């Protein structure tokens, strides 16, 4: 059903993904027609359903583990984990993100480990309980490192890549990137490291 005239308004062509406010701005005044109210209701109901579906994902679904893509010999190898993580440098930060369209910190680690054949839980707190504790002097590539950034317990996670560096999806500066563990900001907030085999 095409609605060129919607009551007092004429709606510009809808494109996939515009915000509701952008759509409303594209509306222009047009003489009133009684039949248009049905079209207005249909369009507004559709927009409400679509925007609600996007906004209700309070916790994103876990990323599925790849089936049959990792050989037993490569499963969980630090070089596989680090190699996968490094290919994702520059991917934008997205709160609740767990795919290459955008990551938050725990979505990033979950995705990378899944690509290496290891299933991690979704949240930072749950990942903090995985594997075994590693002393800072014993850190090696592929270890998870946890930081206290916004709360008392662990609130941020990254993956050690070696040589005092780790890769993570920080909310500041908005992209997956590599940083130094010894940097003042991170060294003051470091809590613990875990090794997940």
C-alpha positions as CSV (number, residue, x, y, z in Angstrom):
1,X,0.0,0.0,0.0
2,X,1.5,3.4,-1.0
3,X,0.6,6.4,1.0
4,X,1.5,9.5,-0.8
5,X,-0.8,11.7,1.2
6,X,-1.1,11.0,4.9
7,X,-3.9,13.2,6.3
8,X,-2.4,16.7,6.5
9,X,1.1,15.4,5.5
10,X,3.0,14.0,2.6
11,X,5.7,11.5,3.7
12,X,9.0,11.5,1.9
13,X,10.1,8.0,0.7
14,X,11.2,5.9,3.7
15,X,14.8,4.6,3.6
16,X,15.9,1.7,5.7
17,X,17.3,2.8,9.0
18,X,16.4,6.5,9.4
19,X,15.7,7.7,12.9
20,X,12.1,8.6,13.7
21,X,12.9,12.2,14.0
22,X,14.5,12.3,10.5
23,X,11.4,10.7,9.1
24,X,9.2,13.3,10.8
25,X,11.4,16.1,9.5
26,X,10.8,14.8,6.0
27,X,7.1,15.2,6.3
28,X,5.6,18.3,4.6
29,X,2.2,19.8,5.0
30,X,-0.5,18.8,2.6
31,X,-4.3,19.4,2.5
32,X,-6.2,17.1,4.8
33,X,-7.8,13.9,3.5
34,X,-9.9,11.6,5.8
35,X,-8.6,8.3,4.3
36,X,-5.0,9.3,5.1
37,X,-5.4,8.6,8.8
38,X,-5.4,4.9,8.2
39,X,-2.1,5.2,6.3
40,X,-0.6,7.4,9.1
41,X,-1.6,4.8,11.7
42,X,0.0,2.0,9.6
43,X,3.2,3.9,9.1
44,X,3.5,5.0,12.7
45,X,2.7,1.5,14.0
46,X,5.4,0.0,11.7
47,X,7.9,2.5,12.8
48,X,7.1,1.9,16.4
49,X,7.5,-1.8,16.1
50,X,10.8,-1.5,14.2
51,X,12.4,1.0,16.6
52,X,11.2,-1.0,19.6
53,X,12.8,-4.1,18.3
54,X,16.1,-2.3,18.0
55,X,15.9,-0.7,21.4
56,X,14.9,-3.7,23.6
57,X,18.1,-5.7,23.3
58,X,19.3,-4.9,26.8
59,X,21.8,-7.7,26.7
60,X,22.9,-8.9,23.3
61,X,22.6,-12.5,22.4
62,X,25.8,-14.6,22.7
63,X,27.8,-15.1,19.7
64,X,27.6,-18.7,18.5
65,X,30.7,-20.8,18.5
66,X,32.0,-21.7,15.1
67,X,31.2,-25.3,14.2
68,X,33.9,-27.3,12.4
69,X,36.0,-24.3,11.5
70,X,38.8,-24.8,14.0
71,X,41.1,-27.8,14.0
72,X,41.7,-29.5,17.3
73,X,45.4,-28.5,17.1
74,X,44.5,-24.8,16.6
75,X,41.8,-24.6,19.3
76,X,42.6,-21.9,21.8
77,X,46.2,-21.4,20.5
78,X,47.4,-17.9,21.6
79,X,48.7,-17.1,18.1
80,X,45.2,-17.9,16.7
81,X,43.5,-15.7,19.3
82,X,45.9,-12.8,18.9
83,X,45.8,-13.1,15.1
84,X,42.0,-13.0,15.0
85,X,42.0,-10.0,17.5
86,X,44.5,-8.0,15.4
87,X,42.4,-8.4,12.2
88,X,39.7,-6.5,14.0
89,X,41.7,-3.3,14.8
90,X,39.7,-0.3,13.8
91,X,36.2,-1.9,14.2
92,X,34.0,0.7,15.9
93,X,32.9,0.6,19.5
94,X,29.2,-0.2,20.0
95,X,27.6,-0.6,23.4
96,X,26.3,-4.2,23.5
97,X,28.1,-5.0,20.3
98,X,29.4,-8.6,19.7
99,X,30.1,-8.7,16.0
100,X,32.4,-7.0,13.4
101,X,29.7,-4.3,13.0
102,X,30.8,-3.0,16.4
103,X,32.0,-4.4,19.7
104,X,32.0,-3.6,23.3
105,X,34.9,-5.0,25.4
106,X,33.3,-8.3,26.4
107,X,31.6,-8.8,23.1
108,X,35.0,-8.4,21.4
109,X,36.7,-11.0,23.7
110,X,33.8,-13.4,23.3
111,X,33.9,-13.1,19.5
112,X,37.6,-13.5,19.2
113,X,37.7,-16.6,21.5
114,X,34.7,-18.1,19.7
115,X,36.7,-17.8,16.5
116,X,39.4,-19.8,18.2
117,X,37.0,-22.5,19.3
118,X,36.5,-21.4,22.9
119,X,33.1,-20.3,24.2
120,X,33.2,-17.4,26.7
121,X,30.3,-16.0,28.6
122,X,29.0,-12.6,27.4
123,X,29.6,-10.2,30.4
124,X,32.9,-9.0,31.9
125,X,31.9,-10.3,35.3
126,X,31.2,-13.8,33.9
127,X,34.5,-13.8,31.9
128,X,36.3,-12.9,35.1
129,X,35.3,-16.2,36.5
130,X,36.6,-18.3,33.5
131,X,40.0,-20.0,33.3
132,X,42.7,-19.7,35.9
133,X,44.3,-16.7,37.5
134,X,47.7,-15.6,36.1
135,X,50.3,-13.5,37.8
136,X,51.2,-10.2,36.0
137,X,54.8,-11.4,35.5
138,X,53.5,-14.6,33.8
139,X,51.3,-12.9,31.2
140,X,51.4,-14.4,27.8
141,X,49.7,-13.8,24.4
142,X,46.0,-14.7,24.5
143,X,45.5,-14.1,28.3
144,X,42.5,-12.0,29.3
145,X,43.3,-8.9,31.3
146,X,40.7,-7.2,33.5
147,X,40.4,-3.6,34.7
148,X,38.3,-1.6,37.1
149,X,37.1,1.4,35.1
150,X,33.5,2.2,36.1
151,X,32.7,0.0,39.1
152,X,34.4,-1.7,42.1
153,X,34.8,-5.0,40.4
154,X,35.9,-5.9,36.8
155,X,34.3,-3.6,34.3
156,X,36.6,-3.8,31.3
157,X,38.5,-6.7,29.6
158,X,41.1,-7.0,26.9
159,X,43.4,-9.7,25.3
160,X,47.2,-9.7,25.9
161,X,49.1,-9.7,22.6
162,X,52.6,-9.6,24.1
163,X,55.4,-7.1,24.7
164,X,53.4,-5.2,27.4
165,X,50.5,-4.7,24.9
166,X,46.9,-5.7,24.9
167,X,44.0,-5.2,22.4
168,X,40.5,-4.2,23.4
169,X,37.3,-2.4,22.5
170,X,37.3,0.8,24.6
171,X,34.4,3.2,24.6
172,X,36.8,6.2,24.4
173,X,38.1,6.9,20.9
174,X,35.6,4.4,19.7
175,X,37.6,1.6,17.9
176,X,39.3,-1.7,18.7
177,X,42.9,-0.8,19.3
178,X,46.2,-1.9,20.9
179,X,47.5,-0.2,24.1
180,X,50.3,-0.7,26.6
181,X,49.5,-2.4,29.9
182,X,52.1,-0.2,31.6
183,X,50.3,3.0,30.5
184,X,49.4,5.0,33.6
185,X,45.7,4.8,33.0
186,X,45.6,1.0,32.6
187,X,48.3,0.0,35.2
188,X,46.3,1.9,37.9
189,X,43.1,0.1,37.0
190,X,44.5,-3.4,36.4
191,X,42.7,-6.1,38.6
192,X,43.8,-9.5,37.4
193,X,44.5,-11.7,34.4
194,X,43.0,-15.1,33.5
195,X,44.1,-17.8,31.1
196,X,41.4,-19.7,29.3
197,X,42.4,-22.9,27.6
